[in-house]
Amino acid sequence: AKRPTALRTFALPRRDVHDATAAAVKRIEVPTIGVDEVGRGCLAGPVVACACYLPNDVDIDGIADSKTITTEKAREAIYEQLREAPGVRYALARADAPLIDDVNILQANLACMRAAAEALFYA
């Protein structure tokens, strides 16, 4: 039987497609900003987000989705490169339990990530 359209699976882009996109972004000088959060899976406590701006002329070996960086040694090596690279900026934002209770975890998470990203340019 044919599957309904709403149930089609979504395939993530192949790594070479991701690499080509990253190369194109560098050529047109679009700023690279990564945003990630921690705490969304917790039953209680804050959500914290970090945003990081990476200038186009900075190349960090091994940088990737945080879930693919599996060793502490690799994380530390990337962290040191980020700390030493000129022009790299980062910002943190935090959403505490009362805000999460007021707006729900998803909305608090999104607000937190947006605040961290905006802080890169207004700090």
Buried (B, 14 or more C-beta within 10 A) or exposed (E): EEEEEEEEEEEEEEEEEEEEEEEEEEEEEEEBBBBBBEBBEEEEEBBBBBBBBBBBEBEBEEBEEEEEBEEEEBEEBBEEBBEEBEEBBBBEBBBEEEBBEEBEBEEBBBBBBBBBBEBBEEE
